[in-house]
């Protein structure tokens, strides 16, 4: 999973950048996690326990500007990608002194930001994408989580339905749905609308009162007592 940190003292700008990133994730079926910060010291504290692949930093911030924040980040992380945001181009040279991959003028163009994001993803090794290891009859298979459309539990077997239309079955009793849920539900785009299913919300086409209809026209049943909570959870994700 791609982990991104945004630091900007302007809350409106933070929300705007996050919407661009989440929209890109939905459109490209990319699994990513976004954290937002309004102060540089908050981001530095977070990096003590969490590694971010990308830092999107506003240069003009009080207390600690984006350039100084980037220098602090670089002390412990020389590999992270840095993107600067600013309304002035006077800091261009300083930005490249900390190996920033790009420098975007505000207001940020969604197209420019998503183009940069796509390039960064192409630079990352494939193992950066989180995956689930599944024991099958043919051996252990590594499944990138962003390629899983939904997971189904039938008669002690877990079936993984993938974006390419294929299906992968676990060996009987080697994996439980609870164990799969523990791994997948940490991502914002996964939820469990039914006790026998886990669904990637990026692949949902529509919701009726009885079913989730996926983009491949597959229907996932929704218990009537759970319809409202399922609808609300999906709506909240789509509006994030």
C-alpha positions in Angstrom: 0.0 0.0 0.0 1.3 3.4 -0.9 1.5 5.7 2.1 1.3 9.5 1.6 1.7 12.3 4.1 0.4 15.8 3.3 1.5 18.8 5.4 -0.1 22.2 4.9 -1.3 24.7 7.5 -4.3 25.5 5.3 -7.1 23.0 6.1 -8.9 23.7 2.8 -5.8 22.9 0.8 -5.3 19.7 2.8 -8.8 18.5 2.0 -8.4 19.4 -1.6 -5.2 17.5 -2.1 -6.5 14.5 -0.3 -9.6 14.4 -2.5 -7.4 14.5 -5.6 -5.3 11.5 -4.3 -8.4 9.4 -3.2 -10.0 10.1 -6.6 -6.9 8.9 -8.3 -6.9 5.8 -6.2 -10.5 5.0 -7.1 -9.9 5.6 -10.8 -6.8 3.5 -11.0 -7.6 0.8 -8.4 -4.6 1.9 -6.4 -4.5 1.0 -2.7 -3.2 4.0 -0.8 -3.4 5.6 2.7 -3.3 9.3 3.2 -2.5 11.1 6.5 -2.8 14.9 6.8 -1.0 17.3 9.1 -1.2 21.0 9.7 2.1 21.4 11.5 5.6 20.0 10.6 6.3 18.7 14.1 3.1 16.6 13.9 4.4 14.9 10.7 7.9 14.4 12.2 6.4 12.7 15.2 4.3 10.4 12.9 7.5 9.4 11.0 8.9 7.9 14.1 6.5 5.0 13.9 5.3 5.2 10.2 7.1 5.2 6.9 5.6 7.3 4.1 6.5 6.7 0.5 5.5 10.3 -0.5 5.5 13.6 1.4 3.5 16.5 -0.1 4.7 19.6 1.7 3.6 23.2 1.6 6.6 25.5 1.7 5.0 28.5 3.3 4.1 27.4 6.8 4.6 29.1 10.2 7.0 27.8 12.8 8.6 25.2 10.4 8.5 25.9 6.7 8.4 23.0 4.1 12.1 23.2 3.2 13.2 22.9 6.9 10.6 20.1 7.3 12.1 18.3 4.3 15.6 18.6 5.7 14.4 17.0 9.0 12.7 14.2 7.0 15.8 13.6 5.0 17.9 12.9 8.1 16.2 9.6 8.6 14.7 8.9 5.2 16.7 9.4 2.0 14.3 7.4 -0.2 10.9 9.1 0.3 9.6 11.2 -2.6 9.1 14.9 -1.8 6.6 17.1 -3.6 6.5 20.8 -2.7 3.4 23.1 -2.9 3.7 26.9 -2.9 2.3 30.1 -4.3 5.7 31.5 -5.0 8.6 30.2 -7.1 11.3 31.8 -5.0 12.2 28.6 -3.2 12.8 26.5 -6.3 16.5 26.1 -5.7 16.0 25.2 -2.1 13.5 22.6 -3.0 15.9 20.7 -5.2 18.6 20.8 -2.6 16.6 18.2 -0.7 16.0 16.1 -3.8 12.4 17.0 -4.3 10.8 15.2 -7.2 8.6 18.1 -8.1 7.5 21.6 -7.2 3.8 22.5 -7.8 2.3 26.0 -7.8 -1.0 26.6 -6.0 -3.8 26.2 -6.7 -2.7 22.7 -7.5 -3.7 21.2 -10.9 -5.3 17.7 -10.2 -3.9 16.6 -13.6 -0.3 17.6 -12.8 -0.5 16.0 -9.3 -1.9 12.7 -10.5 0.7 12.6 -13.4 3.5 13.0 -10.8 1.8 10.3 -8.6 1.7 7.9 -11.6 5.4 8.4 -12.3 6.3 7.8 -8.6 4.3 4.6 -8.6 6.1 3.4 -11.7 9.4 4.0 -9.9 8.5 1.9 -6.8 9.4 -1.7 -6.8 6.5 -4.1 -7.1 7.0 -5.4 -3.6 6.0 -2.0 -2.2 2.4 -3.0 -3.0 0.9 -4.9 0.0 -0.2 -8.4 -0.7 -1.8 -11.4 0.9 -0.1 -14.8 0.9 -2.5 -17.6 0.1 -1.8 -21.3 0.3 -3.3 -23.1 -2.6 -3.1 -26.6 -4.2 -0.3 -25.2 -6.4 1.7 -23.7 -3.6 1.8 -20.3 -1.9 0.5 -17.4 -4.1 1.1 -13.7 -3.4 -2.0 -11.6 -4.2 -1.6 -7.8 -4.4 -4.5 -6.4 -2.4 -5.5 -3.8 -5.0 -6.2 -6.6 -7.4 -8.8 -8.4 -5.1 -12.3 -7.5 -6.2 -14.0 -9.5 -3.4 -13.4 -12.5 -1.1 -16.0 -15.2 -0.6 -16.2 -17.9 2.1 -17.8 -21.2 1.1 -17.6 -24.5 2.9 -14.3 -23.8 4.7 -12.6 -22.5 1.5 -11.7 -18.8 0.8 -12.2 -17.7 -2.8 -10.4 -14.6 -4.0 -12.0 -13.1 -7.1 -9.5 -10.9 -8.9 -9.6 -7.9 -11.2 -8.5 -10.0 -14.2 -11.5 -12.2 -13.9 -9.7 -15.2 -12.4 -10.5 -16.9 -9.1 -8.1 -18.3 -6.5 -9.1 -20.8 -3.9 -7.3 -21.4 -0.6 -6.7 -24.9 0.7 -9.5 -26.2 2.9 -9.1 -24.9 6.6 -5.7 -23.2 5.9 -7.2 -19.7 6.1 -10.2 -18.3 7.8 -12.3 -15.3 6.6 -11.5 -13.6 10.0 -7.8 -13.8 9.2 -8.4 -12.3 5.7 -10.5 -9.6 7.2 -7.8 -8.7 9.7 -5.5 -8.1 6.8 -7.8 -6.4 4.3 -10.0 -4.2 6.6 -7.0 -2.1 7.5 -7.5 -0.5 4.1 -10.1 2.2 3.6 -11.4 0.7 0.4 -12.4 -2.7 1.9 -15.4 -3.5 4.0 -17.5 -6.6 5.0 -21.2 -6.1 4.0 -22.0 -9.8 4.7 -20.5 -12.3 7.1 -19.3 -14.4 4.1 -17.9 -11.6 1.9 -15.2 -8.9 2.0 -15.5 -6.4 -0.8 -13.2 -3.9 -2.4 -15.3 -0.7 -2.7 -13.3 0.5 -5.7 -15.1 -2.2 -7.8 -18.7 -1.4 -6.7 -21.0 -0.2 -9.5 -24.2 0.4 -7.5 -26.0 -0.6 -4.4 -29.6 -1.8 -4.2 -31.5 -2.7 -1.0 -30.6 -6.3 -1.5 -27.3 -6.4 -3.3 -24.0 -4.8 -4.1 -23.6 -4.8 -7.9 -19.9 -4.9 -8.9 -18.4 -3.6 -12.1 -18.3 -7.1 -13.5 -22.1 -7.4 -12.8 -21.5 -9.8 -9.9 -24.0 -9.4 -7.1 -23.1 -9.5 -3.4 -26.0 -10.0 -1.1 -26.7 -7.4 1.7 -28.7 -8.6 4.7 -31.7 -6.3 5.1 -30.8 -5.3 8.6 -27.4 -4.1 7.3 -28.5 -2.2 4.3 -28.4 1.3 5.9 -24.9 0.8 7.5 -23.5 -0.7 4.2 -24.9 2.2 2.2 -23.6 4.8 4.7 -20.1 3.2 4.8 -19.9 3.1 1.0 -21.2 6.7 0.7 -18.7 8.0 3.3 -15.8 6.3 1.4 -16.9 7.7 -2.0 -17.2 11.2 -0.6 -13.8 11.1 1.3 
